[in-house]
Amino acid sequence: ERPIERARVLTATFPTFLTALAAGEIGEGHCRELVERTRTCTDRDALAAVERVTLPKAKRMTPKQFGNQVAKAIADYDPDVHAQMSSYLAIRMLSVAAVVGTEAFGNFYGGLGNTWMALVASVISMVSDLFLNWVLIYGNLGAPEMGVAGAALSSTIGSFIGLAFPLVAFWRRWGMDIGGPA
């Protein structure tokens, strides 16, 4: 974001921050973090609450630390963010069985000295999640653009795809060579 646009946002939306910047109480980095972290919030009341709650903290934090505080405040005050977080968590809860199953199989194989099975399951899960993020968040390959719900759904599907590898391996008895003295 260019400085002139940041100045417009500060003047129109965060006048107290602009005053603190002019007084030297906070720096340019704090203002940059504030504007960047709040750019998707359109609720004026939420923005006013974020300004009121975060300015005292800005004076004793680095810009990066302050940016994290702004993100937390947005999550607390912006109803849209709250709704998206709730939706994300509801969808992600569907993957608990897959995550626990993958962990259990990883521990089983780890007990046999075969740690690569868990690694392969994790890589499969992450690669499929990355691909599905691209498809479902942004609506590529003809899929609908789902945003945050797409991120949750892609991670949930990726968790189940990652579980498929140790399930098949266990069923086929792959990687179960225990070895050792007879």
Legacy VTK file of the C-alpha trace (Angstrom):
# vtk DataFile Version 3.0
C-alpha trace
ASCII
DATASET POLYDATA
POINTS 182 float
0.000 0.000 0.000
1.310 3.418 -0.930
1.920 6.043 1.780
-0.682 8.439 0.367
-3.397 5.763 0.543
-2.303 4.853 4.067
-2.550 8.562 5.043
-6.084 8.726 3.627
-7.154 5.691 5.667
-5.554 7.076 8.822
-7.221 10.458 8.341
-10.665 9.034 7.594
-10.744 5.988 9.866
-8.047 6.218 12.544
-7.588 9.892 13.497
-6.236 9.048 16.961
-3.450 6.992 15.404
-2.647 9.870 13.079
-2.357 12.193 16.088
-0.108 9.683 17.914
2.072 9.385 14.803
2.396 13.183 14.537
3.322 13.343 18.252
6.016 10.697 17.779
4.327 8.224 20.148
4.161 5.523 17.478
6.009 4.966 14.246
5.226 4.556 10.571
5.440 0.765 10.966
2.589 0.764 13.478
0.372 2.688 11.073
1.316 0.406 8.191
0.386 -2.670 10.271
-2.894 -1.076 11.379
-3.992 -0.182 7.865
-2.849 -3.515 6.394
-4.510 -5.646 9.081
-7.825 -3.750 8.958
-8.178 -3.297 5.194
-10.895 -5.968 4.829
-12.992 -4.762 7.776
-15.886 -2.515 6.759
-17.695 -2.298 10.106
-17.084 1.262 11.375
-17.915 0.316 14.973
-15.437 -2.552 14.875
-12.731 -0.267 13.476
-13.395 2.311 16.188
-13.163 -0.405 18.849
-9.901 -1.691 17.349
-8.456 1.825 17.452
-9.578 2.381 21.043
-8.195 -0.970 22.298
-4.928 -1.165 20.348
-3.478 2.359 20.497
-2.297 2.128 24.127
-0.574 -1.169 23.288
1.085 0.233 20.166
3.200 2.609 22.215
5.144 -0.245 23.845
5.308 -2.807 21.028
7.252 -3.302 17.849
5.197 -2.867 14.669
5.083 -6.640 14.089
3.894 -7.348 17.645
1.350 -4.579 17.261
0.113 -6.062 13.970
-0.623 -9.322 15.761
-2.597 -7.412 18.410
-4.620 -5.683 15.690
-5.427 -9.040 14.081
-6.668 -10.357 17.441
-8.750 -7.250 18.012
-10.335 -7.534 14.566
-11.272 -11.137 15.344
-12.939 -9.954 18.560
-14.857 -6.986 17.129
-15.633 -7.682 13.462
-18.779 -9.833 13.096
-17.771 -10.966 9.598
-14.431 -12.305 10.852
-16.185 -13.982 13.756
-18.646 -15.698 11.403
-15.867 -16.851 9.077
-13.855 -18.234 11.999
-16.890 -20.153 13.259
-17.543 -21.581 9.804
-13.878 -22.576 9.408
-13.789 -24.363 12.755
-17.077 -26.177 12.137
-15.771 -27.585 8.857
-12.318 -28.415 10.293
-13.910 -30.384 13.156
-15.022 -32.912 10.546
-11.371 -33.895 10.076
-10.624 -34.800 13.702
-11.005 -38.540 13.003
-8.612 -38.337 10.047
-5.991 -36.396 12.021
-6.207 -38.759 15.004
-6.120 -41.798 12.714
-3.045 -40.529 10.868
-1.309 -39.838 14.177
-2.213 -43.296 15.508
-0.863 -45.049 12.422
2.249 -42.875 12.540
2.840 -43.914 16.142
2.194 -47.572 15.315
4.735 -47.544 12.515
7.132 -45.427 14.589
7.018 -48.119 17.269
8.180 -50.576 14.627
11.056 -48.259 13.767
9.423 -47.158 10.527
9.141 -43.379 10.789
8.918 -42.686 7.074
5.263 -43.788 6.907
4.149 -40.801 8.994
6.354 -38.510 6.915
4.822 -39.738 3.651
1.291 -39.374 5.071
2.060 -35.778 6.119
3.533 -34.878 2.732
0.531 -36.359 0.922
-1.818 -34.412 3.199
0.062 -31.113 2.741
0.432 -31.388 -1.031
-3.239 -32.232 -1.515
-4.221 -29.407 0.861
-2.104 -26.885 -1.066
-3.604 -27.950 -4.371
-7.151 -27.923 -3.009
-6.561 -24.494 -1.418
-5.767 -23.160 -4.873
-8.908 -24.789 -6.272
-11.429 -24.078 -3.510
-10.341 -20.741 -2.032
-9.957 -18.949 -5.362
-12.391 -20.979 -7.480
-9.943 -22.441 -9.990
-10.635 -25.357 -12.366
-14.330 -24.479 -12.460
-14.866 -24.817 -8.706
-16.834 -22.124 -6.888
-14.799 -19.469 -5.068
-15.322 -20.402 -1.402
-12.832 -18.229 0.497
-12.377 -19.197 4.142
-14.829 -22.107 3.897
-12.779 -23.400 0.952
-9.623 -23.272 3.078
-11.315 -25.336 5.779
-12.752 -27.809 3.291
-9.435 -28.259 1.491
-7.630 -28.924 4.779
-10.309 -31.397 5.828
-10.139 -33.274 2.524
-6.329 -33.175 2.676
-6.430 -34.760 6.130
-8.505 -37.664 4.828
-6.294 -38.071 1.754
-3.264 -38.174 4.074
-4.981 -40.851 6.186
-5.534 -43.014 3.098
-1.820 -43.844 2.768
-1.252 -45.394 6.220
-4.643 -47.108 6.005
-3.728 -48.816 2.736
-0.218 -49.548 4.031
-1.619 -51.183 7.170
-4.181 -53.175 5.215
-1.508 -54.379 2.748
1.029 -54.925 5.600
3.566 -52.565 4.058
6.397 -51.428 6.270
5.796 -53.997 9.013
9.126 -55.794 8.801
10.097 -55.867 12.444
13.401 -57.715 12.023
15.787 -58.400 14.903
16.992 -61.686 16.407
14.680 -64.707 16.214
LINES 1 183
182 0 1 2 3 4 5 6 7 8 9 10 11 12 13 14 15 16 17 18 19 20 21 22 23 24 25 26 27 28 29 30 31 32 33 34 35 36 37 38 39 40 41 42 43 44 45 46 47 48 49 50 51 52 53 54 55 56 57 58 59 60 61 62 63 64 65 66 67 68 69 70 71 72 73 74 75 76 77 78 79 80 81 82 83 84 85 86 87 88 89 90 91 92 93 94 95 96 97 98 99 100 101 102 103 104 105 106 107 108 109 110 111 112 113 114 115 116 117 118 119 120 121 122 123 124 125 126 127 128 129 130 131 132 133 134 135 136 137 138 139 140 141 142 143 144 145 146 147 148 149 150 151 152 153 154 155 156 157 158 159 160 161 162 163 164 165 166 167 168 169 170 171 172 173 174 175 176 177 178 179 180 181
